[in-house]
Amino acid sequence: MSILAAYMNLYALLVIFVPCFIYLLLKRKCHHYANFSHYLLVAVFLLYLFLLLRVTGVGTLWDIGHYDRVIHWNAINFIPFQSQGFRTYVLNVLLFVPMGVLLPLLSQAYHRFSTTLKSGFFCSLAVELCQLLNLRCSDVDDLLMNTLGTVIGFGLWFVVSRLFKREYFPSAVISLKEPRIYMLLSFLGTFFLYSPWLFWQ
């Protein structure tokens, strides 16, 4: 990895971790339930969100004006199962398997299948919409496969949690909204604060 790529990755990591940890520290002053497992699971979840946003290459506010149009509607595919190659489907499924595993680990509210499913779906939808800003293709197949990955991840968590005692799979985050706030802050931090163009001037 080049020094430039390392700086870009560090920059992208900070715009996610800093807002989320500020929120976490402020929340801790009001609720004194936080422990080591809480911080560890949050850190793992944020690292996953960082990798997710880096791999998908979502567009940011700073991409606006660098292309001939803000949104390229011809880059949207609304017809299911038109993607080229089985590998594309597999990669999009694998990309969201950790989402389905981590959410129920973070909060008991995500032990409900529908809650985890909706979170994975809307996270994938946000990725696809942001990709419209930087000439990447937004594909309904990606949305479907990402959601399937969330389902598979939830299934893995469900099976393993039933095979072993539930206390080995603590849910450190109490509220339903906290993981969603981390996802929101990760997207907002990336969208408003990350500008790859800084490195190409």
C-alpha positions in Angstrom: 0.0 0.0 0.0 1.4 3.4 -1.0 1.7 6.2 1.5 -1.0 8.2 -0.3 -3.5 5.2 0.0 -2.6 4.8 3.7 -3.4 8.5 4.3 -6.7 8.3 2.4 -7.7 5.2 4.4 -6.8 6.9 7.7 -8.8 10.0 6.7 -11.8 7.8 5.7 -11.5 6.0 9.0 -11.4 9.1 11.1 -14.5 10.7 9.6 -16.4 7.7 10.7 -14.8 6.9 14.1 -14.6 10.4 15.5 -18.3 11.4 15.2 -19.4 8.0 16.4 -17.1 8.0 19.4 -18.1 11.5 20.4 -21.7 10.3 20.4 -20.7 7.2 22.4 -18.8 9.3 25.0 -21.7 11.7 25.4 -24.2 8.8 25.8 -22.0 7.2 28.4 -22.3 10.3 30.6 -26.1 9.8 30.7 -26.1 6.0 30.9 -23.4 4.2 32.9 -24.0 0.8 31.5 -21.0 0.8 29.0 -18.4 -1.8 29.5 -15.5 -3.3 27.6 -17.6 -5.6 25.5 -19.8 -2.6 24.6 -16.8 -0.6 23.3 -15.3 -3.6 21.6 -18.4 -4.5 19.6 -19.0 -0.8 18.7 -15.4 -0.6 17.4 -15.8 -3.8 15.4 -19.1 -2.5 13.9 -17.6 0.9 13.0 -14.6 -0.9 11.4 -17.1 -3.0 9.4 -18.9 0.2 8.3 -15.6 1.8 7.3 -14.7 -1.2 5.1 -18.2 -1.3 3.7 -18.1 2.3 2.6 -14.6 2.0 1.2 -15.4 -1.1 -0.8 -18.6 0.3 -2.2 -17.0 3.6 -3.0 -20.0 5.8 -2.1 -20.2 9.3 -3.5 -19.8 12.3 -1.2 -20.8 16.0 -1.2 -17.4 16.8 -2.7 -18.1 14.7 -5.8 -20.8 17.2 -6.8 -19.4 19.5 -9.5 -16.6 17.1 -10.6 -18.7 15.4 -13.2 -20.9 16.7 -16.0 -24.1 15.9 -14.1 -25.0 15.5 -10.4 -26.9 12.2 -11.0 -26.5 9.9 -14.0 -29.9 8.2 -14.3 -28.6 5.9 -17.0 -26.4 4.3 -14.4 -29.4 2.9 -12.5 -30.7 -0.6 -13.2 -34.2 -1.3 -12.0 -34.5 -4.8 -13.6 -33.6 -7.7 -11.3 -31.0 -10.3 -12.2 -29.4 -8.4 -15.0 -25.9 -8.3 -13.5 -23.0 -9.9 -15.3 -21.4 -12.8 -13.6 -22.2 -15.0 -10.6 -19.1 -13.6 -8.8 -20.9 -10.2 -8.5 -23.8 -11.8 -6.7 -21.6 -13.7 -4.3 -19.5 -10.7 -3.4 -22.6 -8.5 -2.8 -24.0 -11.2 -0.5 -20.8 -11.6 1.4 -20.5 -7.9 1.8 -23.6 -7.8 4.1 -23.2 -11.0 6.0 -21.3 -9.2 8.8 -24.2 -6.8 9.1 -26.6 -9.6 9.9 -24.3 -11.0 12.5 -23.2 -7.8 14.2 -26.6 -6.1 14.7 -28.1 -8.9 16.9 -24.8 -9.0 18.8 -25.0 -5.2 19.4 -28.6 -5.1 20.6 -31.4 -7.5 21.7 -33.8 -5.4 19.6 -32.1 -6.9 16.6 -32.9 -10.4 17.7 -36.1 -9.9 15.8 -35.5 -10.9 12.2 -37.6 -8.1 10.7 -35.6 -5.4 12.5 -32.3 -6.7 11.3 -33.7 -7.2 7.8 -34.9 -3.6 7.5 -31.7 -2.2 8.8 -29.6 -4.1 6.2 -32.0 -3.2 3.4 -32.0 0.6 4.2 -28.2 0.6 4.7 -27.8 -1.0 1.2 -30.3 1.4 -0.2 -28.3 4.4 1.2 -25.1 3.0 -0.4 -26.8 2.6 -3.8 -28.2 6.2 -3.7 -24.8 7.7 -2.7 -23.2 5.8 -5.6 -25.2 8.0 -8.0 -23.0 10.9 -7.2 -19.7 9.5 -8.5 -20.7 7.6 -11.7 -20.9 4.2 -10.1 -23.8 2.0 -11.1 -26.7 1.7 -8.7 -28.3 -1.8 -9.2 -31.4 -3.4 -7.8 -29.4 -6.7 -7.9 -26.9 -5.2 -5.4 -29.8 -4.2 -3.1 -31.3 -7.7 -3.3 -28.0 -9.5 -2.7 -27.0 -7.2 0.1 -30.3 -7.8 1.8 -29.9 -11.6 1.3 -26.4 -11.3 2.9 -28.0 -9.7 5.9 -30.5 -12.5 6.1 -27.7 -15.1 5.9 -25.7 -13.3 8.6 -28.8 -13.2 10.9 -29.3 -16.9 10.2 -25.7 -17.7 11.2 -26.1 -15.7 14.4 -29.4 -17.4 15.2 -28.0 -20.9 14.7 -24.8 -20.3 16.7 -26.7 -18.6 19.5 -28.9 -21.6 19.8 -26.1 -24.1 19.7 -24.3 -22.4 22.6 -25.5 -20.7 25.7 -27.0 -17.3 25.0 -24.8 -15.7 27.6 -21.8 -16.2 25.3 -23.5 -13.8 22.9 -24.2 -10.7 25.0 -25.9 -7.7 23.4 -23.9 -4.8 24.7 -26.0 -2.0 23.2 -29.3 -1.5 24.9 -31.3 0.6 22.6 -32.7 -0.1 19.1 -31.6 3.3 17.8 -27.9 3.2 18.8 -26.6 1.0 16.0 -28.7 3.0 13.6 -27.2 6.2 14.9 -23.7 4.7 14.2 -24.8 3.9 10.7 -26.2 7.3 10.2 -23.1 9.1 11.6 -20.9 6.9 9.4 -22.8 7.9 6.3 -23.0 11.6 7.2 -19.3 11.7 8.3 -18.3 10.2 5.0 -20.7 12.3 2.9 -19.9 15.6 4.4 -16.3 15.3 5.6 -14.5 12.9 3.2 -13.2 14.4 0.0 -10.9 12.2 -2.1 -10.2 15.2 -4.3 -8.0 16.7 -1.6 -5.4 14.1 -2.5 -5.5 14.8 -6.2 -5.0 18.6 -6.2 
